[in-house]
Amino acid sequence: MQKDFLDEDVYSSYAPATLSDSLGFEASVVGLHNLMSTFFSYSDPQGWPSVWHSGTDVAWVPPTQRQGIEIPYYDYNQLITTDGAASYTWSWSYRMINNANILIKNAENPNLTGMTQKNKDQIAGEAKFFRAYAYNILATLFGKVPLVTDPLSSPKTDFTRTSLDSVNAQIEKDLLFAADKLPDIDNVKSNSKGKMYGRINKAMASQLLAEAYLRMGKPALAEAQCDLVINSGKFSLTTARYGKNLNLPGDPFSDMFVYGNQRRSQGNREAIWVLEQENPSTVVGGITNNPQQRRNWGAAYYQIAGMTICDSLGGRGIARLRLTNWVIYDLYEKTDMRNSENNLRHRFYYNTPGNANFGKEVPYTGADTVFKIAPHTTKWYQFDPNDVFGFAMIKDFMLMRLGETYLLKAEAQFRQGKLGDAATTINVIRGRAGASPVSAADITLDFILDERARELLAEENRRMTLMRTGTLVTRTVKYNTQQHNPVLGLAAKHLLLPIPQSEINLNKDAVLEQNPGY
């Protein structure tokens, strides 16, 4: 009796048996993109987005809106070795690294046939980008970490922390390979719906490498990578209105963040990397988990009698984050487009038809204004009339755009002492915003970080930026000074996060050292 018909062909894992042709590799690369989205859509703790902004210079958490995971990131006395956010970040990063390692090893297998070398290189290039992305997060947040470049197929309990120089060298090597082998954005792969602009392109690798070079103290190399993106001719700053809301109030800056305007295929030529999402009610699996950015950043205006959840107010927010007074009152010039009501909402009007106050401005009175009608960024506005409660946000994430490229370049020039050049570079984005030009005398690291806040508020991971530049303590102490929910216990040791205690405990056959102070 023959029993070989019972032997199974495995098609749904990253096992080498599935990575034998282009279809298997493509499915696995898509899996990396899917895993990538889970870093931003994690919602089991709804305060996850707050971890990366609260307790910095730009945001704080109203006392009534505490969720849990973000608390140690403004009350730093509670940031200990069992911290949930640090643990999730660590485990997510190493999941990404191991999955990427499997693809890289199999794509570089000399016995692999049936695929062109160009195809193999592009698969390896995307996987190496993701591996470098995860290692850059780890190096920024934890410093020295175990360096793993081979797939793990069984438990390992003898990890040791590798020197930061070695981790940085691997990041550099991976991204140089990716930048060389990946297509430019106009030549990414296509599917039945057109160009897959969400796939990794060489400009993404250059931009990530520029940021990593700045962290490594190699500003000249960072500037060169920025120039590759800026001078490629593939991207341009948004300086004119476009897209869905042309007949509605707005400006070029706000148009980039309108739902339905964010992708290159939708007219956004500034976007370098957009993590695309779809409404799961129409596209099965359109999002992973339930992204909480709108609910964290948006005001809870619907709790005020006479106000109704609507599209123009961005759907339902619950204000887990509130901007610091420094951002609201001191950061922007009056002429700065990025501070217009289209981008940073300061005023609210009763909008419930039939209400006696319909059309009148909602006054700022009482403590409830701290979150119900607090000034807030409009970048995460998104409203689905079929889901007014709106637990999940289905909006795209713009993870890289040209505005940040100019800021990275200006920082690289500053760190080389090229202050006049840095002023010229930063004036490109200030000019787009209608802000006053600056001169060489104005350029300091603090000014560049101020400009990053103006341009990238609620987009960049502010905590990582301040940790990368070593300014988390000084800037938070200077600017996060509100009386409600003050920042507590912040110290120099918090320029790194604690190594998760669970990882130390499981690593029974070697010492995985803890970061100082924890």
C-alpha positions in Angstrom: 0.0 0.0 0.0 1.4 3.4 -1.0 1.4 6.0 1.7 3.4 8.8 0.1 0.2 10.6 -0.8 0.0 11.5 2.9 3.3 13.5 2.6 2.5 17.2 2.9 3.9 20.0 0.9 4.3 23.0 3.2 3.2 26.3 1.6 2.4 28.5 4.5 5.6 28.9 6.5 9.1 30.4 6.0 10.6 26.9 6.0 13.2 26.4 3.2 10.8 24.0 1.5 8.5 27.0 0.7 11.3 29.2 -0.6 12.0 27.4 -3.9 10.5 29.8 -6.5 9.6 33.4 -7.0 6.0 32.9 -5.8 7.2 31.5 -2.4 9.7 34.4 -2.0 7.1 37.0 -3.0 4.7 35.6 -0.4 7.3 35.7 2.3 8.4 39.3 1.5 4.8 40.3 1.7 4.8 38.7 5.1 7.6 41.0 6.2 5.5 44.0 5.1 2.6 42.6 7.1 4.8 42.2 10.2 6.1 45.7 9.7 2.6 47.0 10.0 2.1 45.4 13.4 4.6 47.8 15.0 2.3 50.7 14.2 -1.1 48.9 14.5 -0.5 47.3 17.9 -3.6 48.1 19.9 -3.9 45.5 22.6 -2.7 48.4 24.7 -4.5 51.4 23.2 -1.9 53.8 24.6 0.8 52.3 22.4 1.2 55.4 20.2 1.5 57.5 23.3 4.6 55.5 24.3 6.6 57.3 21.6 5.5 60.8 22.2 4.3 61.3 25.8 7.0 62.3 28.3 9.0 64.1 25.5 9.1 67.7 24.5 5.9 67.5 22.3 3.2 65.7 24.3 1.7 64.6 27.6 -1.2 62.4 28.8 -4.2 63.9 30.5 -4.8 62.2 33.9 -8.3 61.0 32.8 -6.9 59.3 29.7 -4.3 57.0 31.1 -4.4 53.6 29.5 -1.4 51.8 31.0 1.5 51.0 28.7 2.5 54.6 28.3 2.6 55.5 32.0 6.3 54.6 32.4 7.1 57.0 29.6 6.1 60.1 31.5 6.5 58.7 35.0 10.0 57.3 34.4 10.1 56.0 38.0 8.0 53.2 36.7 10.2 52.4 33.7 11.6 49.1 34.9 13.0 45.9 33.4 9.5 44.3 33.0 8.2 47.2 31.0 5.6 46.1 28.4 6.6 48.6 25.6 10.3 47.8 25.8 9.5 44.1 25.7 7.2 44.3 22.7 9.7 46.4 20.8 12.5 43.9 21.5 10.4 40.9 20.6 8.9 42.5 17.5 12.4 43.5 16.3 13.8 40.0 16.6 10.8 38.5 14.9 11.5 40.7 12.0 15.2 39.9 12.1 14.7 36.2 12.1 12.1 36.2 9.4 14.4 38.4 7.3 17.3 36.1 8.0 15.4 33.1 6.6 14.6 34.9 3.4 18.2 36.2 3.0 19.8 32.8 3.6 17.5 31.1 1.1 17.7 33.9 -1.5 21.5 33.7 -1.3 21.6 29.9 -1.5 23.8 29.0 -4.5 21.7 25.9 -5.2 18.6 28.0 -5.8 17.5 27.7 -9.4 14.6 29.0 -11.4 15.1 32.6 -10.5 17.3 35.3 -12.1 20.1 36.8 -10.1 18.3 40.2 -10.3 15.2 38.7 -8.7 17.2 37.0 -6.0 19.0 40.3 -5.2 15.8 42.3 -5.0 14.3 39.7 -2.6 17.5 39.8 -0.5 17.5 43.6 -0.7 14.0 44.0 0.7 14.7 41.5 3.5 18.0 43.3 4.3 16.2 46.6 4.5 13.8 45.2 7.0 16.6 43.6 9.0 18.5 46.9 9.1 15.3 48.7 10.1 14.8 46.4 13.1 18.4 46.6 14.1 18.4 50.4 13.8 15.4 50.5 16.2 17.2 48.2 18.6 20.5 50.1 18.5 18.7 53.4 19.0 16.6 52.2 22.0 18.8 49.6 23.6 22.4 50.2 22.5 24.4 47.0 22.2 22.2 44.1 21.3 22.7 40.5 20.2 23.7 40.4 16.5 22.0 37.5 14.7 22.4 37.0 11.0 21.5 33.4 10.6 18.0 31.9 11.0 17.1 30.3 14.3 15.3 27.0 14.0 15.5 26.0 17.7 15.7 27.6 21.1 18.9 29.5 21.8 19.8 30.5 25.4 23.3 31.9 25.1 22.9 35.3 23.5 25.4 38.0 24.3 25.3 41.7 23.5 27.4 42.6 20.5 29.4 45.8 20.3 27.5 48.7 18.9 30.2 49.1 16.2 29.4 45.6 14.9 25.7 46.2 14.9 26.2 49.5 13.1 28.4 47.8 10.5 25.7 45.2 9.8 23.1 47.9 9.4 25.4 49.8 7.0 26.2 46.7 5.0 22.6 45.7 4.6 21.4 49.1 3.6 24.2 49.7 1.1 23.2 46.3 -0.5 19.5 47.3 -0.5 20.2 50.7 -2.0 22.3 49.1 -4.8 20.0 46.2 -5.6 16.5 47.6 -5.1 14.6 49.5 -7.9 13.9 53.1 -7.8 10.3 54.1 -7.0 9.2 54.3 -10.6 10.4 50.7 -11.3 8.9 48.8 -8.3 7.0 45.7 -9.1 3.4 45.9 -10.4 0.3 43.9 -9.7 -3.2 44.0 -11.2 -3.9 47.3 -9.5 -0.7 48.9 -10.8 2.7 49.9 -9.3 3.2 48.5 -5.8 4.6 51.8 -4.5 4.4 50.4 -0.9 7.2 48.0 -1.7 10.8 48.9 -0.7 12.7 51.1 -3.1 16.3 52.3 -3.1 15.3 55.8 -1.7 14.0 54.2 1.4 17.3 52.4 2.0 19.2 55.7 1.5 17.0 57.6 3.9 17.2 55.0 6.6 20.9 54.8 6.1 21.2 58.6 6.4 19.4 58.5 9.8 21.6 55.5 10.9 24.8 57.4 9.8 23.8 60.3 12.0 23.3 58.1 15.0 26.8 56.5 14.2 28.4 60.0 14.0 29.1 59.9 10.3 27.5 63.1 9.1 29.3 63.4 5.8 28.1 59.9 4.7 24.6 60.9 5.9 24.6 64.0 3.8 25.6 62.0 0.7 22.7 59.6 1.3 20.2 62.4 1.6 21.5 63.9 -1.6 20.9 60.6 -3.4 17.2 61.0 -2.5 16.9 64.7 -3.1 18.7 64.7 -6.4 17.1 61.6 -7.8 14.3 63.6 -9.4 11.8 61.1 -8.1 10.3 63.1 -5.3 9.2 66.7 -4.8 7.9 68.8 -1.9 4.1 69.4 -2.0 3.7 73.1 -2.8 0.3 73.2 -4.5 -3.1 71.9 -3.6 -4.1 68.5 -4.9 -6.4 65.5 -4.5 -9.7 64.9 -2.9 -10.3 68.1 -1.0 -9.5 70.7 -3.6 -12.9 72.3 -3.1 -12.7 72.3 0.7 -10.6 74.5 3.0 -7.0 73.3 3.1 -3.4 74.0 2.0 -0.7 72.0 0.3 0.7 70.7 3.6 -2.7 69.4 4.9 -3.5 67.8 1.6 -0.7 65.3 2.1 -2.6 63.9 5.1 -6.1 63.7 3.7 -7.3 60.1 3.6 -7.1 59.2 -0.1 -4.3 61.6 -0.8 -1.3 59.9 0.8 -0.1 57.5 -1.8 2.0 58.2 -4.9 -0.7 56.8 -7.0 -3.1 59.4 -5.4 -0.8 62.3 -6.4 1.6 62.5 -3.4 5.0 63.0 -4.9 6.6 63.8 -1.5 6.0 60.4 -0.1 9.0 58.0 -0.2 7.4 55.2 1.9 3.7 54.8 2.6 2.5 51.9 4.7 -0.8 51.3 2.9 -3.9 50.2 4.7 -7.4 49.2 3.5 -10.8 49.2 5.1 -11.3 45.6 6.3 -15.0 45.9 5.6 -14.2 46.0 1.9 -10.7 44.3 1.8 -10.3 41.3 4.0 -7.1 41.7 6.0 -6.9 45.3 5.0 -5.3 46.2 8.4 -3.5 44.4 11.1 -4.8 44.7 14.6 -6.5 48.1 15.2 -4.4 51.2 14.8 -5.0 53.8 17.5 -3.3 56.9 16.2 -6.5 58.9 15.5 -8.0 58.0 18.9 -4.7 59.0 20.6 -4.1 62.3 18.8 -7.7 63.5 18.2 -9.8 65.5 20.6 -12.8 64.0 22.4 -15.0 66.8 21.1 -18.0 64.5 20.8 -18.3 64.5 24.6 -19.4 68.1 24.5 -23.2 68.7 24.2 -23.9 70.2 20.8 -21.0 68.5 19.0 -21.3 65.5 16.7 -18.6 63.1 15.3 -18.0 64.2 11.7 -15.5 64.0 8.8 -14.2 67.6 9.1 -13.2 67.0 12.7 -11.5 63.7 11.8 -13.8 61.2 13.3 -13.8 60.0 16.9 -10.8 60.9 19.0 -10.3 60.2 22.7 -7.3 62.4 23.4 -4.9 60.0 25.0 -2.2 62.6 23.9 -2.2 66.3 24.4 0.3 68.7 22.9 2.6 70.6 25.2 2.1 74.3 25.7 5.4 74.8 24.0 4.0 73.2 20.8 0.7 75.1 21.0 1.9 78.5 21.9 5.6 78.9 21.2 6.8 76.6 18.4 5.3 78.2 15.3 5.3 81.6 13.7 1.8 82.9 12.9 2.5 82.7 9.2 3.6 79.1 9.3 1.3 76.9 7.3 1.9 74.0 9.5 0.2 75.9 12.3 -2.9 76.7 10.3 -6.3 75.5 11.4 -6.0 73.0 8.6 -3.1 71.3 10.3 -3.2 72.2 14.0 -6.8 72.7 15.1 -7.2 75.3 17.8 -10.9 76.3 17.4 -14.1 74.2 17.6 -17.7 75.1 16.6 -20.9 73.5 17.7 -22.0 71.4 14.8 -25.1 69.5 15.8 -28.0 70.7 13.7 -30.8 72.0 15.8 -28.6 72.9 18.8 -29.2 76.4 20.1 -25.4 77.1 19.8 -25.1 75.7 16.2 -22.2 77.5 14.4 -20.9 79.3 17.5 -17.4 78.7 18.8 -17.0 76.3 21.7 -15.5 78.3 24.6 -12.4 77.1 26.4 -13.8 76.9 29.9 -13.1 74.4 32.7 -10.8 71.4 33.1 -12.6 69.4 30.5 -10.9 71.3 27.7 -7.7 69.5 28.5 -8.9 66.7 26.3 -12.4 67.4 24.9 -11.4 70.3 22.7 -7.6 70.5 23.2 -5.6 71.8 20.3 -4.4 68.8 18.3 -2.8 67.8 15.0 -5.1 66.9 12.1 -2.7 64.5 10.5 -4.5 61.4 11.7 -8.0 62.5 10.9 -10.0 59.7 9.3 -13.8 59.2 9.3 -15.8 56.2 8.0 -19.6 57.0 8.1 -20.2 53.3 8.3 -18.2 53.1 11.5 -18.8 56.3 13.4 -17.5 54.8 16.7 -14.2 54.2 14.8 -12.2 51.9 17.1 -9.7 51.2 14.4 -8.0 53.7 12.1 -7.8 52.6 8.5 -5.6 55.5 7.3 -2.2 55.0 5.6 1.0 55.7 7.5 3.5 58.0 5.7 6.7 56.6 7.1 9.2 58.5 5.0 8.8 61.7 3.0 11.0 64.3 1.4 10.4 66.9 4.0 12.3 64.7 6.5 15.1 64.1 4.0 15.9 67.8 4.0 15.9 67.8 7.8 18.3 64.9 8.0 20.5 66.7 5.5 20.4 69.9 7.5 21.4 67.9 10.6 24.2 66.2 8.8 25.5 69.6 7.5 25.3 71.1 11.0 27.3 68.3 12.5 30.0 69.0 9.9 30.1 72.7 10.9 28.5 73.7 7.6 26.0 76.1 9.2 25.3 78.2 6.1 24.6 75.1 4.0 22.3 73.8 6.8 20.4 77.1 6.8 19.9 76.9 3.1 18.7 73.3 3.3 16.3 74.0 6.2 14.9 77.1 4.4 13.6 74.8 1.6 11.0 73.3 3.9 10.5 76.6 5.8 9.8 78.3 2.5 7.2 75.7 1.6 5.5 76.4 5.0 5.6 80.2 4.7 7.9 80.5 7.7 10.7 83.2 7.9 14.0 82.1 6.4 16.9 81.5 8.8 20.6 82.2 8.6 23.7 80.3 9.7 23.6 82.0 13.1 20.3 80.4 13.8 21.4 76.8 13.2 21.9 74.7 16.3 20.9 71.2 17.1 18.0 72.5 19.2 16.8 74.6 16.2 16.9 71.6 13.9 14.9 69.5 16.5 12.4 72.4 16.8 12.0 72.3 13.0 11.5 68.5 13.1 8.7 69.1 15.5 7.1 71.7 13.3 7.4 69.5 10.2 7.0 66.0 11.5 4.7 66.4 14.6 2.9 63.1 15.2 4.6 61.5 12.2 8.1 60.8 13.4 8.8 58.7 16.4 9.7 61.6 18.7 11.1 59.5 21.4 13.5 57.7 19.1 14.6 61.1 17.5 15.4 62.5 21.0 17.2 59.3 22.1 19.2 59.2 18.9 20.3 62.8 19.4 20.9 62.4 23.1 18.5 65.2 23.9 15.5 63.4 25.5 16.3 64.6 29.0 17.3 68.2 28.3 14.4 69.0 25.9 11.8 67.2 27.9 12.8 69.1 31.1 12.8 72.4 29.2 9.5 72.1 27.2 7.2 69.5 28.9 6.3 71.7 31.9 2.5 71.5 32.3 1.1 71.2 35.7 -1.2 68.3 34.8 0.5 64.9 34.8 4.0 66.3 35.0 7.0 64.3 33.8 8.6 62.5 36.8 11.9 60.7 37.4 13.5 61.4 34.0 17.3 60.8 34.1 20.3 60.2 31.9 19.8 56.4 32.0 16.6 56.8 30.1 18.5 57.6 26.9 18.4 53.8 26.7 15.5 51.4 27.5 15.9 48.5 29.8 16.7 45.1 28.3 13.6 43.0 28.9 14.0 41.0 32.1 12.2 38.0 30.5 15.0 37.8 27.8 17.7 37.9 30.5 15.9 35.2 32.5 15.5 32.9 29.5 19.1 33.4 28.4 20.3 30.8 31.0 23.6 29.8 29.3 25.2 33.2 29.0 25.0 36.7 30.5 22.8 39.2 28.7 23.8 42.3 30.6 21.3 44.9 31.6 21.7 48.6 30.6 23.2 50.8 33.4 20.8 52.1 36.0 18.1 49.4 35.6 
